[in-house]
């Protein structure tokens, strides 16, 4: 009984070892072919090219809501999809073209800035997430906000 069990274990070990070598050679060859095919193709990316990446509103009065539209062109080789845009402050709100932008087409990013409670020099950034090669783009707005006159309407003593 022991001899039979030993013979079966030896036979199973031999057959698994023999099959393993052939299988690993096939797997290595197929992986090599897939890697070569992948490396031979260069992936196409969209490119988000802005007419301007920074806009200066100049001097504005506190309490105003100002806005600017940034225009961009997809100069890449694949459709451009903007998945998100967030500002560094809640006083700045971006909205953008939601559809895919084909190569050569234009899109827009509207940025609204609420100056209430934001006196003096202000600079805000809008971070864009898109399917470009880097995955991130940045726009900037700036303005000098004249503070509201807090004494307006107060009686002079």
TAJOPE-V721126 format. One record per helix or strand. SS is the DSSP state (hx for helix, st for strand). FROM is the first residue (numbers start at 1). TO is the last residue. Records with the same first field share a line. If there is no record, write none. Layout:
# TAJOPE-V721126
SS=FROM-TO / FROM-TO
This chain:
# TAJOPE-V721126
hx=2-40
st=46-46 / 48-50 / 54-61 / 65-74 / 80-80 / 82-87 / 92-96 / 101-101 / 106-114 / 120-130 / 132-132 / 136-146
